[in-house]
Amino acid sequence: MMEKSYPQRTCIGCRQVKDKRDLIRVVRTPEGTFCLDQGGKMNGRGAYLCPNETCIGLALRKGALAKSFRMTLPPDVKESLTEELKKIETENIEHAWTGTESRPDRLG
C-alpha cells in the first residue's frame, strides 16, 4: 500500500524541501505582527522554517525572512521569533519524554 503524501515546502533557512507538517510557519498577520504558526492555518503572509535556531539564524543572516515578507524586519522581531522557537523546542522535548503529541492538529 502506498504511503500518504504530504504537501512539500522549502525551509527558507537551509533550503531543504520537507513535508509541510515538519516545518514551522512564520506569519506576518494583516495587523503587521509576526509570530510562529504551528498549525499552519493563520491568516497572513507566511514563510516556512525548520524548527531549530540554526535555520532561523540562517534565514535572518541571509535576509531570506525579510525577502519572504517583502519588507525590512524590525529588530525586535528577530528576538521574539527566537524566544517563541525556544518555547516550542522545550515543549517538543517535554512531550517526547511523556509520549504525548505536541501538535494535536497534525496527525500523521
C-alpha positions in Angstrom: 0.0 0.0 0.0 1.3 3.5 -0.9 2.3 5.9 1.8 0.2 9.1 2.2 1.9 12.1 0.6 2.0 15.4 2.3 2.5 18.9 0.8 6.1 19.9 0.4 7.6 23.2 1.5 11.1 24.6 1.4 12.8 25.9 4.5 14.0 29.5 3.8 17.0 29.0 6.1 18.6 25.8 4.9 16.7 25.5 1.6 15.8 21.8 2.2 12.4 20.6 0.9 10.5 18.8 3.6 6.9 17.8 4.5 4.9 20.9 5.4 4.0 19.3 8.7 7.7 19.0 9.7 8.2 22.8 9.3 7.0 25.8 11.3 5.4 28.7 9.5 6.4 32.2 10.4 3.5 34.6 9.7 3.1 38.3 9.3 -0.5 38.9 10.2 -2.7 41.5 8.5 -2.2 43.7 11.6 1.6 43.6 10.9 2.7 41.4 13.8 5.0 38.4 13.4 4.5 35.0 15.1 5.2 31.3 14.7 2.2 29.4 13.4 2.4 25.7 14.5 -1.0 24.8 12.9 -0.2 26.4 9.6 -3.7 28.0 9.3 -3.2 31.6 10.4 -4.1 34.4 8.1 -1.3 36.4 6.7 1.8 36.1 4.6 3.9 33.1 5.6 7.4 31.5 5.3 8.5 28.1 6.4 11.4 27.2 8.6 12.8 24.0 10.2 12.0 24.1 13.9 15.5 24.9 15.1 17.6 28.0 15.9 20.1 27.3 13.2 17.6 27.8 10.4 16.1 30.9 11.9 19.6 32.3 12.3 20.4 31.4 8.6 17.2 33.0 7.4 17.9 36.2 9.3 21.6 36.4 8.3 20.8 35.8 4.6 17.9 38.2 4.6 15.6 35.4 3.4 13.0 36.2 6.1 12.8 39.8 5.1 12.7 38.9 1.4 9.8 36.5 2.0 7.8 39.2 3.7 8.9 41.8 1.2 9.9 44.2 3.9 12.7 45.1 6.4 12.2 43.3 9.6 12.1 45.3 12.9 14.9 44.4 15.3 12.6 43.1 18.0 11.1 40.5 15.5 14.3 38.6 15.4 14.4 38.3 19.2 10.7 37.4 19.6 10.8 34.7 17.0 13.9 33.1 18.6 12.2 33.2 22.0 9.0 31.6 20.6 11.0 28.9 18.9 12.8 28.1 22.2 9.4 27.6 23.9 8.3 25.3 21.1 11.5 23.3 21.3 11.2 22.8 25.1 7.5 21.8 24.6 8.5 19.2 22.0 11.3 17.8 24.3 8.8 17.5 27.2 6.2 15.8 25.0 8.8 13.4 23.6 9.6 12.3 27.2 5.9 11.8 28.1 5.0 10.3 24.8 2.2 12.8 24.0 1.8 14.6 20.7 2.9 18.3 20.9 0.9 19.2 17.8 -2.6 17.6 18.0 -3.7 19.3 14.9 -1.2 17.4 12.8 -2.0 13.7 12.7 0.3 11.6 10.8 
